[in-house]
Amino acid sequence: MIRRALLATFFGIATIAVTAAPAQARPCFPDHYCVTTYYSDSAYTSVVGQKYEGCAGDAQSWGVRSIYPEFTEIPC
């Protein structure tokens, strides 16, 4: 009985840990300018970080990644 309770608790914590991991935006296609904006909550109200990927393959980022990304891609 205790083993089942411990196993259920372990899987519950593991599920929370997996869902709380930062989201991965898809890669930027070659010859495209991409911006990934990360927000603090599901309402997308507060920006906590961004990643810029230029047409030449250069990349810059600031802030932190979160589980609420918004991805924009523009052809060069």
ABEGO torsion letter per residue (X at the ends): XAAAAAAAAAAAAAAAAAAABBBBBBBBBBGBBBBBBBBABAAGABBABBBBBBAAGBBBBBEBBBABBBBBBBBX
